[in-house]
Amino acid sequence: MAGQDITEDIPLNIGNPATSGLWNNTAENYDVAIGGLPFILAPTDANPYGRGTAPYRKDQFDSSKEPGEQSLTGWWIRSQSSFHGGAGIKFYDPSAGETIPYRYVDSQGIDVWTKGQATLLKDTIENHITTGYLDANSRPKQHLRSIKWTTSGVTYQGVLLHDEFDVDKIDSAGTLYNYIDYNAGSAEAVYAICDDGVNAYWVTNATAGGANKLHMFKKPLSGDNTTGVSYPSVTGDVTKMFDATGIVITTAVMEFVKDRIVLCVNNVVYEIAPNATALPSAVYTNPNTNYVYTSIAASGPAIYTSGMSGLYSTIQKYTLVTSTGNMPVLSSASVAAEFPAGEVVHRIFYYLGYMLIGTNRGVRVAEINDQDGSLSYGPLIAEDNTQAVYDFAARDRFVWCATGVADLYSGLTRIDLSASIEGEPLRFAHANDLQAVHSVNYVTTAVSFIGNTNRLAYSIASVTMGTNVTNKQLTSNVATLTTQTAHGLAVGDKVWVEGVGSPFDSTTTEYTITTVPTTTTFTYARTNADISSTAVTSSAAKANKVGHIYLEHATNLVSTGYLQTGAIRYGTLEPKNFKFIRGRGSFTSGAMDIQTIDEANNTYNIMTYNVNAGNPEAATIQPEGPQEFVSYKFTLSRSASDNTLGPIFKGYQVKALPATKRQRLIQFPVWCFDVESDRYKVMAGYEGRAWERIQLLEEIEANGDIVNVQDFTTGERVQGLIENITFSRKTPPSDRYSGFGGLLTITIRTVL
């Protein structure tokens, strides 16, 4: 904090004045000593000895955007009436010049994006299970795309879910439609898929005939799994576009951009027409054979790919080259952006003139040069999340990011691209968004809107337990799975067992642990007749905690959500007594709990607002005693009778008082003559002594140094600053005083 605040204790002399500048009465008996200079008191009615409390209160004045932050009644006030500036601050100090207007520390389950209010977000619905877990490169096996399709005259809004071996369609009602069914063990996975709004395109490997080769297929989005389900043969409305003998897919990513399909297979980039019948020549072959392409996006002047090789990650740029009468084609690659070692790019996404970059560290936003497509990216956003950012979806001014929400919450972060943070280029307001609670830390892998609705869907990956299982013989129609080591499962965990057989090994069936499993076995009642009665080798089966797709509920709100303010310290490090808080809003539907959070992150309950209590001003009883700062946590709960309704939180106002240790002003009227006598008529002094003492006092006053103050009449000894000195030259009051001198009035401000 710049400058000296009047509420602050005056700092100690580093020369330790407590052991210097002292006077000891010996032959003479003086009344007081200031900085080791002795004096005889001269109190009169006109010049009394006086004591009083020094001014200690820091005046507050209305310099904030929040109205009412002034001290007309003596209170220190802090108010906040909107939260649309997003999360990410530590202190809420508007007067300190921080970039904090309308910002806060953290929130979950709260929609802060309507100016002047905070409400509960929509709830999520747990839908179809996912079985793919992150691969060796920490890459997800789930991908979501917004689609719509028409079947039998009915148009559906939904998402296309790619999850390892399967591709399914899920409509806005949550109904699942199988689209591509490849069976693990008899087929390769779908390595990558994209669509052009009418058809889906995907690539896989085929081993039929003994030759490994890349296959590319396409199929109308209106189709289902009743056509083209046999692998690798093609029937019905599935079209095999081409195959490429000798190219074996290890990793792949593809996207439909600028009326063409860009396909990255292993370390090679291809540009493919939607009606292609053969794999064209490569646009670019990365000389690093270990390079893994992760994402594709396009802006006005260029197409981009992102990728990684170990700790090294880049974004590459391909500009469009036009020849007369032909469709523009891609140029070879050039590096548009490199990232710090260890920061890996998983997803790039173009929207509203910006490039959104999802990495294992968070989100970056890049500006794109309109002329050559070059990138200039900014600092990390949402960097506190515990997982990599794998996907984006956009609508209006917002971008939703697949970030996860806290340790045990899967979910999304929303970024407002219209709200850049003042003084921080390419950093934008953000807040946690949709979420679901889990017993373990699941990874959010993909996000998409459900068709052209305003509802979102997101996916989480399966969690492999890393323990093999064996399938014991059936006993009384019950199959028991035994692990080599503990499963690590708990009641409520949902399990999918890979490599055993239906219904354990199923992409549509899950099993919930209802009793505490032992360290060696857990058991399920058989529901289908096709569970093998013979043992399965332990290397063939693994127990996984299933993932899921989550759909934003059309009407219901999340049950609870909270918002935590920045730490309030009023722009000073001095302690304060936080006394009152009042929340503003409407609490007729649902409730809002108010809590304080101290410096050690301890939480204390204050009050609950609801339809009965209203929103009165509440006393802040805890934490006890003066505090440098506190934060406030507001927890909103939806209506107990109507899941579509909840409270509306519009802001708060906090009242506090300074708790600075009080300082005293002590006024000493004393005689200051060349020659003086004490109360016992002992004479002391010499010519010029009075002037010497006056000069020494004025020098101490000018330097602002601390002095020892001794009052021998009361026994008081303090340290203080000389606040003021006045001298009036007078006639000696008696024959016991002589020479130059007069009445010296010394005002001391105590500091200890």
FIDRENBA-340043 format. One record per residue: residue in three letters; z, x, y of N, C-alpha, C in turn. Coordinates in steps of 0.05 Angstrom, whole numbers, plus 5000, padded with zeros to 4 digits. Each point is the difference from the previous one (the first is absolute). Layout:
ALAZXYZXYZXY ...
END
This chain:
MET500050174976500049835024500050185025 ALA498249955017499750175024502249935020 GLY501150215014501949965021502849934989 GLN501949995019502849944992500549705005 ASP500949864979500649725002502949975009 ILE500549805018502749985011501949904979 THR499149904977501849924979500850234982 GLU498850235004500550234982502450165008 ASP501550104980502150195006498750255013 ILE501450125021499050245012500550234981 PRO497950164995500350214979502150215006 LEU501250114979502050215003498750265010 ASN501650155014499250275008499950174975 ILE497750124995499750164976501850255001 GLY501150065024501850235003502949934993 ASN500449754989502749914992502050005023 PRO499749825019501849995023502849934993 ALA500449904975502749924992501950254999 THR498950234997501750244998499750195025 SER498849905021499650165024500649825024 GLY500450135023500449865025502649845000 LEU502150124989502649864999502050145019 TRP501949855011502050105018502849974986 ASN501550215002502749994990502050035023 ASN501749805005502050035021502150204991 THR500450195018502150214995502050005023 ALA499550175020501950005023499649755017 GLU497549925003499449765016499749764981 ASN500649765010499749764985498049815014 TYR497550024992498049835011499849734985 ASP498949805013499949734988497649964982 VAL497650115008497649974984498450265001 ALA498250034980498250235000497249904992 ILE498050075014497249934994498450254995 GLY499250044975498550244992501650255005 GLY502649984996501850235004500850055029 LEU499149835018500850025029502349815005 PRO502450105008502349835003500149875028 PHE501149755000500349855025502649845000 ILE500949935024502349835004499049725008 LEU500849804986499249725006500849925028 ALA498249845012500649905027499449705002 PRO501149834982499349725001501349865023 THR498549835013501049835022498849724996 ASP500849815017498849744998497150015008 ALA499350175018497250035008498450154980 ASN501250194986498650174980501650004974 PRO499949794985501749984976498850154976 TYR501850064981499150094974499049754986 GLY497650014988498949774987498650054974 ARG499949794982498750024974498449744996 GLY497750034988498349774994498050064979 THR498949794988497950034979497450065013 ALA498750214989497350085011497949804991 PRO497949965015497849824991498950104973 TYR499749814981499250084973497649834990 ARG499549785013497949824989497350085010 LYS498150024980497250065007498749745008 ASP499149985024498749755010497549954984 GLN499649754991497549924987498449845020 PHE497450044999498249855017497549924985 ASP498749805010497849884985497450165002 SER499850214983497650175000498549954974 SER500849814984498749954974498149775002 LYS498249984980498349764998501549764992 GLU502450044989501749774992501549905024 PRO499849755007501549895023503049994994 GLY501650045021502849974997501550254993 GLU498750234999501450244992501250135025 GLN501949865013501450115023503049934997 SER501650135016502949984996501349845023 LEU499049765005501149835021502949924994 THR500749994974502749934992501550244989 GLY498950245002501450244990499250084972 TRP498649834985499250064973497650194999 TRP499950174980497550144993498549824981 ILE497549955007498449804985497750144986 ARG499349914976497550084988498849754987 SER497549955006498649764990497450074988 GLN499049834982497450034988498949724994 SER497649935010499049734997497549994984 SER499150224988497649994982500050264983 PHE498649984978500150234981497150084991 HIS498149925016497250044991499150295004 GLY501750175010499450295001500250144974 GLY501249864980500150124973502450174995 ALA500150114975502250164991499750295007 GLY502150164995499750295001501650155020 ILE501649865017501750155019502750064988 LYS501550175014502850054992501949895021 PHE499550055026501749905021498549805017 TYR501449795009498849815018501150055028 ASP498750185014500850095027497749975019 PRO499549765010497749975019500350175024 SER502450045011500450155024499650304996 ALA499950094975499750284995497150094999 GLY498249815005497150075000498850034973 GLU501349914978498850014974497949794996 THR498250044981497949814995501049784981 ILE501849845010501449814982499749705008 PRO498449935020500049715007499349834976 TYR501649814995499649794979500050134972 ARG501250234996500050134973502849994988 TYR500250074975502549994986499950214977 VAL502250024984500150204980498449924975 ASP500749774989498949924974500249704996 SER498349904983500249714992498949974972 GLN500849784988498849914974499949705001 GLY497749904992499749714997499849865027 ILE499550145022499949885027497350045012 ASP499049785012497550005015500750045030 VAL499350235011500850065027497749985020 TRP497649914990497650045015499349795021 THR501649785001499749815021501950075022 LYS499050065024501750095021502249805006 GLY502450105003502249835007501549874977 GLN499250064975501549894978499650164974 ALA501949984983499950124973500749784980 THR498349974979500449804980499750124972 LEU500649844980499750094973497050004992 LEU499350204984497350024989499749814977 LYS497549964991499549844976501050144975 ASP500849844981500950104974497550094984 THR500550144978497950074982500449874972 ILE497749964986500049874974499250224980 GLU501650044979499450194979497849874983 ASN497750144997497849904985499350174976 HIS497550034995499050144976501250284997 ILE500550094976501150274996497950215002 THR500950245006498350245000501150204980 THR498350154987500950184978499350295006 GLY498350055019499350285005502150145018 TYR500650244993501950155016498550235014 LEU501450145018498750215015499050224981 ASP497650115007498950214982501250275008 ALA498950214988501150275003499750105029 ASN498149895015499650075028501549815019 SER501949854988501549805016498149795013 ARG497849954986498149805009500549734986 PRO499849785014500549744988497749904983 LYS500649824981498049884983499549715008 GLN501349915022499549735010498450015025 HIS498149815003498549975025499549705004 LEU500249925026499749725007497849975020 ARG498449794997497849945019500149705007 SER499549945025499849725009497349894991 ILE500149774986497549884991500149705002 LYS497749874999499849724995497749954981 TRP500249794985497949954980499849694996 THR497749924991499549724995499349964971 THR501449824987499549934972500049704997 SER497949894989499749714996500449845026 GLY499050115021500149875026502650035015 VAL502050144988502650045013500150285010 THR500750045026500350275011502950085000 TYR500550244990502750114998500350245019 GLN502450015012500850245015501950164983 GLY499650264999501750164982499850295004 VAL500950154979499950295000498850094973 LEU498750225001499050134976501950234993 LEU501349984977502050204992498850184979 HIS499950265006499250204980502550144992 ASP500649994974502450124989499350154974 GLU499050245002499450174978497849894983 PHE500649874977497949904982499049735008 ASP501449865017499349725005499449965030 VAL498249805005499549905026500349704999 ASP501749895018500549715000499649895028 LYS499649745001500049865026502549835001 ILE501249995023502449835004499549845025 ASP500149734997499449835023502549955017 SER499749865022502249965019502449844988 ALA499449854978502249864987501450174979 GLY499150254996501250184981498849984972 THR497949854997498749974974498450244993 LEU500350104976498650244991497449934985 TYR497850155007497549974986499150274990 ASN499950044974499150254989497150055009 TYR499550255008497350065010498750224983 ILE501450224995499150214982502350064981 ASP499649994974502050074981499150234982 TYR501150235005499550234982502750064986 ASN499950054974502450044985500650304997 ALA502550075007500950274997499750084971 GLY499050244995499650104973497249964990 SER498649795010497349954991498050035023 ALA501050055024498350035023501250185021 GLU498350115017501050155023500949815022 ALA501650095018500949845022497749955020 VAL500449805017498349975023501150205020 TYR498350205007501050225016499949945030 ALA498049845008499849925028498449755002 ILE500649845021498549745004499849955030 CYS497949865008499649915027498449744999 ASP499749885023498349755001498649995027 ASP497849845000498649955025500349725010 GLY502049864991500549725008498849804980 VAL498150084984498749834980500350114972 ASN499550264997500150134975502250225000 ALA501150054977501850234996498450214985 TYR500750265006498750234988502250184989 TRP499750104976502050184989498850214982 VAL501650214996499150224983502150054979 THR499050094976501850084978498550204983 ASN501450114981498750174980499349834975 ALA498050074986499349874974499850224979 THR501249944977499950194978498349904977 ALA498849765003498349904979497650184995 GLY499250044975497850184994500850295000 GLY502550065005500950274998499750175025 ALA498649905021499650165024501749895023 ASN501650185011501549925024498149975023 LYS500349785014498249965023501249805020 LEU499450045025500749815021498449754997 HIS501349775002498649745001500749865026 MET498049875013500649845023499049714995 PHE501749815006499449724996500449845026 LYS498849765000500649815021500149724989 LYS501449835015500549734990500749825024 PRO499049755000500749825022503049945001 LEU501149985024502849945002500749724989 SER498049834998500549744989500350004969 GLY499550234987500150014971502950024990 ASP500349994974502650044987499750174975 ASN502150014984499950184978498649894975 THR498949765003498549894977497350124997 THR499250165020497450154998500550295004 GLY498650164984500250295004502650124991 VAL501449884981502650104992499850214979 SER497950014985499750204979499450275012 TYR501350214990499750265012498750194980 PRO497950145007498850015027497549835002 SER499649814982497649845001500149815024 VAL497749895008499849835024498949734992 THR501449795009499149734995500449835024 GLY498849765000500349815021499250115027 ASP501749965020499350075028500850285007 VAL500950164981500550295005497450154998 THR499550175020497750175000500850294998 LYS498850144981500450295000497950125018 MET500950125022498250125019498750254989 PHE501750184989499050254989502250144985 ASP499350214985501950194989499050285006 ALA501850194997499350285006501350174979 THR498450074980501050164978501050275010 GLY502350094989501050265006502050005023 ILE500149785016502049985022502349844989 VAL502350134997502449874990501949975023 ILE500849755005501749945023502950094993 THR501150165018502850074999501549845022 THR498950025024501049845023497649885014 ALA500449775013497849875014501149825021 VAL498549965022500649815021497349915011 MET499849745007497449905010500649795021 GLU498149965018500249815022497349915009 PHE499849745007497549905012500250015030 VAL498550195012500150045029497150035011 LYS499549895023497450035013497749944981 ASP500249774986498049904982499350184977 ARG501850164991499650184978502750054986 ILE499850094975502350074985500450305001 VAL502350095009500650294999501950034976 LEU499150174982501550054975500850304998 CYS502550054997501050274995501050024972 VAL498750174984500850044972500850294997 ASN502450054992501150274998499750145027 ASN498450215002499750145026497349965012 VAL498649784992497249955009499949735015 VAL498349995021499749765017497149904997 TYR499849744995497349874996499849775020 GLU497549955008499349775017498149824983 ILE501049754995498649834980499349745013 ALA497549914996499249735009501149794981 PRO500549755010501049794983498149924977 ASN497550075003498149934979499050254985 ALA501550215001499250254987499949964969 THR498150144988499850004971500450274988 ALA500650205016500550274991501950145019 LEU501550184990501850155017498350195017 PRO500249985027498450185017501250285001 SER498550175013501050285004502549995017 ALA501750194996502550015015499550065030 VAL501649875017499950055028501550275006 TYR502150044985501750245004501550064975 THR500250254993501650094978502150205012 ASN502549924998502150175011500250264983 PRO499950235012500150254985502650044985 ASN502149855009502650014987500049804977 THR499850094976499849814977502649854995 ASN502250095012502649864998500449795021 TYR498149975018500349815022499849724989 VAL502049835008500149724992499549825024 TYR497949844999499549815022501849764997 THR501149915023502049794999499249745015 SER498250025019499449765016497450035015 ILE498949775009497450005015500349805022 ALA499050065024500049815022497650075018 ALA499449825018497750035018500749915028 SER499150155020500249925028497249975011 GLY499749965026497349975012498250234994 PRO500750255006498150224997500050144973 ALA501949934982500250174976501349854977 ILE499850124977501449924976501950234992 TYR502449934990502050214995501049984971 THR500750224989501550014975502550175004 SER502149934985502450165001500550114972 GLY501550214998500650124974502150215001 MET500550114977502250204998499450204977 SER501250235003500050204979502750135001 GLY501849924982502750105001501449925026 LEU500950195016501349955025498149985024 TYR497450044994497950015021498749735002 SER499649895024498849745003498349995025 THR497749864998498249995023498749725002 ILE498849955023498149775003497350125006 GLN498049924985497350095004498349795013 LYS498050095016498449825016497150034991 TYR498649774999497149994993498749835022 THR498250115015498649855021497449884987 LEU498949805014497649874990497550135013 VAL498250074982497550135009497749804996 THR498549965021497849804999497350134999 SER498349914981497250094999498349755005 THR497750035012498349785009499449814977 GLY500749745004499349804981501949984976 ASN502150174999501850004977502949935009 MET501549914981502949955004501450275006 PRO501750015020501550255005501550094976 VAL500050254994501450114977502250195009 LEU501850064982502350175007499250295001 SER501150145020499850295001502050124981 SER499950264997502050144984502749995014 ALA502150084986502749975011500750235019 SER501749935019501450205017502849915003 VAL501950185003502849945001500649885028 ALA501149755000500749875025502950045007 ALA501750044980502950045005501250144977 GLU501850195006501750124980502949935005 PHE501650014980502849915002501950234993 PRO502549985010501950224994500350024969 ALA500550254992500450054971502249824989 GLY499449864978501949824988499749715008 GLU498449955021499549725008497349924988 VAL500149804983497649934984499149725010 VAL497449975005498849755009499349834975 HIS501149765000499449814978498249785008 ARG499949935026498449775008499150035029 ILE497549945005499049995028498849725004 PHE500349905025499349725006499349985029 TYR497749895006499049985027500549725011 TYR501149985025500549745012500550045030 LEU498749825015500349995029499650275014 GLY498150164990499350255012501850234991 TYR502049954983501850204990499650054970 MET500650244992500150074972503050004991 LEU500849834982502750004989499950184976 ILE501950194999500250204979502649984985 GLY499949924975502449984984500450264984 THR502350135002500650254987502649974984 ASN500750214986502650014986502350035020 ARG499550045025502150035021500349765017 GLY498049825001500149775017497249925009 VAL499949895024497449905011499450175025 ARG497550075003499050125025497749825010 VAL499750005026497849855013498250215014 ALA497449984995498150195013498149865018 GLU499450135022497849905018497450124989 ILE497849845003497450084990498150045024 ASN498850235001498050055021497549834994 ASP499249845020497849814996497350154996 GLN499850255009497550144999499650144973 ASP502050154991499550164976501949924977 GLY501849815005501849914979502350194994 SER500550205016502250184996502749865003 LEU502050104987502749875000502050165015 SER501949865013502350135012502449834993 TYR501750094981502149834991502750065014 GLY501749804999502650025014502350064981 PRO502549965010502450064984500449794978 LEU501850064982500649824978501549755010 ILE499249774988501349755005501149914973 ALA502349865000501349904976500550234980 GLU500850225011500450244983502650004985 ASP501749805005502649994986499949864973 ASN497749884993499849864975500050204977 THR500849914976500550174978497550044982 GLN497849895007497650024983497650075017 ALA497850084987497550045013498849745010 VAL498250015019498749775011497249984986 TYR499649794984497749994982497849805010 ASP500649835019498049805007500649875027 PHE497949865011500349865025498549734998 ALA500949815017498649755004500349935029 ALA498049875013500149965029499349715006 ARG501249905022499349745011501049995028 ASP498349905019500749985028500650295010 ARG502350045013500650265011501850174981 PHE500549894976501950134982498650134976 VAL501450214990499250124975502550014982 TRP499749904976502250014980499650234982 CYS502150154994499950254985501749974975 ALA499050104978501550004974501950235000 THR502349965011502050225004502449984983 GLY500749754990502649964989502049955023 VAL502249874994502149935020502750084989 ALA501150225008502650104990499750074971 ASP502250104988499950114973499349794979 LEU501249775001499749814978498449755009 TYR498450035021498349795010497150094999 SER498349874985497250045003499249845025 GLY497750085012499249845023498250155019 LEU499849905024498050085020501250075026 THR498650175015500750055028497749905017 ARG500649875023497949905018499950175025 ILE497650085008499650165024498449835020 ASP500950005025498649865022498350205015 LEU497449994996498150195013499749945029 SER501149785010499849945029502450105015 ALA502050114986502550085012500550304995 SER498750175015500550284998502750065014 ILE501450204990502650075010499750195024 GLU501249935022499650155025500850294996 GLY498250185008500650284999499650134973 GLU499149844980499550104973497349924991 PRO497950155007497249924994499749964970 LEU498549794993499349924973502449944982 ARG502249945012502349884986500349725009 PHE500149814981500049725006502549864989 ALA500649775012502349844992499749924971 HIS502150024984499949924972502749884991 ALA499849844978502449884989499649934971 ASN502150004985499849914972499249714999 ASP498549934979498949744998500749874973 LEU498049884986500649874975501450184980 GLN501749894983501650164982500849854975 ALA500850144980501249894976502150194990 VAL502249904989502350164992499850074970 HIS500650254993499850084972502550154992 SER500350054974502250154990499450304999 VAL497550085002499250285002498050025023 ASN499450255006498250055023497149994990 TYR498849765003497249974994498350105023 VAL497550084994498150105020498049785007 THR499849945026498049815009497350145001 THR498049894986497550154996497649895014 ALA500049745006497649885013500849755016 VAL498449935020500449775016497449885008 SER499949735002497549865008500849725009 PHE498349895017500349715007498849844977 ILE501149764997499049814979497649865012 GLY497650104993497649895012500050015030 ASN499249785013500150005029502449855011 THR502149974983502549885010501550215015 ASN502349925011501750185014502350104982 ARG499849944974502150084981499250274987 LEU502150164996499550274988500850004971 ALA498850194986500850064972500450314999 TYR501950084984500350294995500850054971 SER499550244990500650074973502050234998 ILE501450014978501750234994499250124973 ALA500450254996499350134975502249964979 SER499150014975501950014978501650265001 VAL502449994989501750244999500350084971 THR498950234993500350094972502750124996 MET501349934978502750104994499850274987 GLY497650084991499650264988501350034973 THR500749774987501250014974498349864979 ASN499450134978498549884979501749814984 VAL498649804988501449804984498649984973 THR501549894981498749934974500649714995 ASN498149874986500249724994501149974972 LYS502449914997501249964974498849764985 GLN500649984975499249774984501249745012 LEU498549794997501149745009502349914981 THR502149905013502249904985500749735012 SER499849794984500549735009498449935025 ASN497550094999498149945022500850135026 VAL501550234999500850155024499050284997 ALA498750115021499150275000502050175017 THR500850234989501850175015498650265007 LEU500250085025498850255009502250215003 THR499550234989502050215001498950245015 THR501550115018499150235015501150264989 GLN498750225008501050264992502450075017 THR500049915025502350045018500549745014 ALA502049995017500749755013497749895017 HIS499649745000497849885015500650015030 GLY502550005008500649995028499649735012 LEU500149794985499549735009502649865007 ALA499849795017502349855007499349704999 VAL502049835001499649725000498349925024 GLY497949844995498249925021497450155001 ASP500050244988497550164999497949864984 LYS497550025009497849874987498350224987 VAL499449964975499050214983497249934989 TRP498350204999497449994986500050244982 VAL499449954975499950224980497250074993 GLU499250245006497250084997499650124972 GLY497849924986499350124975501349884976 VAL501149755002501349884977498449774989 GLY498849845017498649764992501149755013 SER498449795002500849765013502349874985 PRO502049885014500049965029501450225015 PHE501050214987501350225015497950145017 ASP497850074988497850145015498249795011 SER500649905024498549785012499950035030 THR497749945011499750025029500849745014 THR500849804985500849745011502949924993 THR501250154981502649924990502150225006 GLU502349925009502150195005502649904988 TYR501950184996502549934988502350085018 THR501849825004502350065018502450064983 ILE501350225006502550084986502249815009 THR501149854981502049805007502850094992 THR500250204982502750104993499950315002 VAL502350125002500150295004498950134975 PRO497950165002498950144977501850234991 THR500050064975501450244991498450245007 THR501150244995498650245007497750064980 THR499849844979497950064980498149774995 THR500949755002498249784993500249785020 PHE497849845001500049745013498149824985 THR500549755000498749814981498949765014 TYR497749914990498749755011499349824977 ALA500349745004499149814980497049995000 ARG498849984976497149994998499049735008 THR497850005016498849755009497249974989 ASN498750214992497349994990500050114971 ALA498049914985499950084972498750274996 ASP498950125022498550244996501650265005 ILE502649985001501650245002499850144973 SER499350255001499750154974502750024986 SER499949974974502550024984500450284990 THR498150185007500350284993500750165025 ALA501250234995500950175022497750125015 VAL500350045026498150135017501150285006 THR498350205000501050275005501250025027 SER502050175003501450025025498350105023 SER498050164994498350105021498149805011 ALA499749774986498149805009501149795019 ALA502649985002501249785015502050115021 LYS499949895024501850075021501149755013 ALA502550005007501349785014499750045030 ASN498849805014499650025029501349765014 LYS501050055023500849785018497549905014 VAL499449754997497549895010500050005030 GLY497650025012499649945028499049725003 HIS499549925025499149725005498250005024 ILE498649785003498749925025501949825014 TYR500250035027501749825016498249865020 LEU500249745001498549835019501849905022 GLU499250025025501549895022500149694996 HIS502549905002500349714997498749855023 ALA498949774995498649855021501949895021 THR502549934992501849875018502850115000 ASN501050084977502850084998500650265014 LEU502450015012500950255013501750164981 VAL500250265005501750174984502949915004 SER501750034980502749885002501750135022 THR499850275003501550135022498350245010 GLY500650085024498850245012501950105022 TYR499750255007501850115020498450175020 LEU501250045023499050185021502350165011 GLN499850265001502150185011499150125026 THR501649985020499350105027500350305000 GLY498950125021500650285006502950035008 ALA501050244997502850065008500249975031 ILE501949855009500449945028502150195011 ARG499350165019501950195012499950005030 TYR498449835012499949975029499350255015 GLY498450174987499050245014502150215005 THR502349994987502150205004501450054974 LEU501050244996501450074976503049935001 GLU500949895023502849935002500749764982 PRO502549994990500849774984500149745015 LYS499549784986500049745012501649814982 ASN501149795012501249794985498149774999 PHE498749964977498149784996501649744995 LYS499749815018501849775000498749734991 PHE497549955008498949734995497050034993 ILE499049814985497149974994499449704998 ARG497649945010499049734997497150014991 GLY499449864979497249974991498849755012 ARG497450025004498549775012497949904979 GLY499549755000498049894982500749724991 SER498649914979500549744989501050034971 PHE502349894994501350044975500749734986 THR498349805006500449744988498950004971 SER498150174993499050034973500650274990 GLY501950024981500850264990502350125017 ALA500450264997502350135013499350285008 MET501750135016499750285007502850135001 ASP500350214984502550155000499650245019 ILE502150065015500050235019502150204990 GLN499250254998501750214992499850245018 THR502150165003499950265014499750224979 ILE498750225008499850244983500950235017 ASP501950154990501150225015498550264995 GLU501050225011498750264998499850104971 ALA501949924983500050084972498549814983 ASN498649815012498449804986501749804985 ASN502549965008501749794989499249745013 THR500149784985499149745010502549815002 TYR500149855022502349825004498949725008 ASN501149804988499149725007501249915026 ILE498349865016500949895025500149704999 MET497749874995499949715001497449904986 THR500149754992497649874990499249775018 TYR497550005009499049775016498649814981 ASN500549745003498649794985500149755016 VAL499249784988499849745014502749915010 ASN502250074986502749925007501250195021 ALA499750264996501350195018498550045026 GLY497449945000498450065024499650305003 ASN499950095025499750285006501950095022 PRO502649984996501950095021500150305003 GLU501150095022500650285004502250084981 ALA499650214984501950084980501250275007 ALA502650034993501450255006499350214979 THR499650245009499550234983502750134994 ILE501249924978502750104993499950274986 GLN497950044984499750244985497350125006 PRO499750274999502150204993502150015022 GLU502450084992502250015019499850255018 GLY500949975024500250225018497350075014 PRO500150185019497550085014498050134981 GLN497449945006497850114984497950125019 GLU498850224991497750105016497749815000 PHE499549884976497849804999500549824975 VAL498949765000499849834977497349884999 SER499249914975497649844997500949724991 TYR498149825001500549724991497949924980 LYS501049864979498249914979500049695000 PHE497749895001499749715000498649914974 THR501449854984498949914974499449715001 LEU497549934997499149725001499849894972 SER500849754996499949864975498549745004 ARG498349934981498449755003501849764994 SER498949775006501449754996500749964971 ALA502449904994500849944973498749754988 SER498949835018498849754990496950005002 ASP498950195015497150005004499150295001 ASN498650104979499250284998497950085020 THR498949805014497950065020501150055028 LEU502749965003501250025027502050225001 GLY500350125023502050215004500750025029 PRO502050165007500850045028497950155016 ILE500249975026498350155019501950175017 PHE499750264998501650195015498550095024 LYS501149965024498650065025501150245015 GLY502350114992501050235014503050005000 TYR501150205014502950035000500950135026 GLN502549985006501250155023502750114992 VAL500550255006502450144992501550075026 LYS502749974999501750085022502050214991 ALA500350205017501850224994501350105026 LEU502250154996501350135023500350304994 PRO499950175020500450294995502850054991 ALA500350194981502650074989500750295007 THR498950105023500550275008502950045007 LYS501150234993502750075007500350005030 ARG502049855010500349985029500950265013 GLN498850065023500850235016501649925024 ARG501750175010501749945023499250165024 LEU500349875023499850145026502850035011 ILE500850255004502750065010499650145027 GLN501449895020499850115027502650145007 PHE499750265005502450175007499850075029 PRO501949895018500250115027502050245000 VAL499150235009501750244998499850155027 TRP502150165005500050185023498550254992 CYS498550115020498650254995500250175026 PHE502250175001500550185023500150284989 ASP499750195020500250284992502750064988 VAL502249905013502750054991501349734995 GLU501249974976501349754993502750064987 SER501649794998502550034985500349764981 ASP501250064977500249784980502549835007 ARG500649824981502249825004502750145003 TYR500150244990502550165001499950205023 LYS498149965018499750175024499350294994 VAL498750044978499150264993497250045013 MET499850205017497550055015498050164984 ALA497449945004497950144986497449985017 GLY498350214998497549985014499450255016 TYR497749995013499250215018497749905017 GLU499350155020497949915019497349994985 GLY498649785002497449964988500149874973 ARG502449954989500349894973498949714999 ALA500549845021499049725000497049994998 TRP498750165016497150005001498950094973 GLU501350204987499150094974500149774979 ARG502249855000500249784981497949795005 ILE499549935025498049805006497350094990 GLN499350255005497350104992499850004969 LEU502150084986499950004971499649724989 LEU501549805011499749734991497149895005 GLU498950075024497349905006498050134982 GLU500550254992498150144982500149864972 ILE502449944991500349864974498649735001 GLU500549865022498749745004497050024999 ALA498950205014497150045001498850064973 ASN501550164984499050074974500349784979 GLY501549795006500449794981501650084976 ASP501750205002501450114977502649844996 ILE501050024975502449864993502450185007 VAL502249885010502450155007502449874985 ASN502050174997502649894990501549895024 VAL501249764996501549875020502949974990 GLN501950125015502849994992501649865021 ASP501649804991501849865018502950054990 PHE501350195015502650084991502249795006 THR499349815017502049795006500249794977 THR497849964984500049814978499750134973 GLY499250265000499550144975497149954989 GLU498449855014497349954991498250245003 ARG498350044979498050215001497449904989 VAL497950005016497449894991497950205009 GLN497549954990497750145009498249805016 GLY498750105020498449825016498050155018 LEU498449835013498150105020501049935027 ILE499550185019500749945027497849815011 GLU500949755004498149795008499650015031 ASN502150075014499850005030502250175012 ILE499350145022502050165015499749925030 THR502249945012500049975030502250175011 PHE499550125023502150165013500249925030 SER502549965008500549945028501950215011 ARG499150155020501750215012502149875017 LYS502550074994502249875013502150215009 THR501849915018502350165008501950014977 PRO501250244995501950024978502149785002 PRO500749874978501949785001502950095006 SER500650264996502850095005499950305003 ASP502350115006500050295003499850154973 ARG499949844978499650134974497150054994 TYR498249915018497150044997499050145025 SER498150194996499050145024497250104994 GLY498650085021497350114997497949784999 PHE497650094992497849814998500549814977 GLY499249745003500449814978499849725009 GLY500749824981500049715006500349844974 LEU499049755001500249824977497550024983 LEU500350064975497750024981500349774980 THR497949834999500049784980497950064979 ILE501050034975498450074977499849774981 THR497649904994499649784980498950124975 ILE501449954978499350114973499049774982 ARG497750044986499249824978500850134974 THR501849884985500850114975497849984979 VAL499950204982498050004979501350004973 LEU502550064997501449994974502749875004 
END
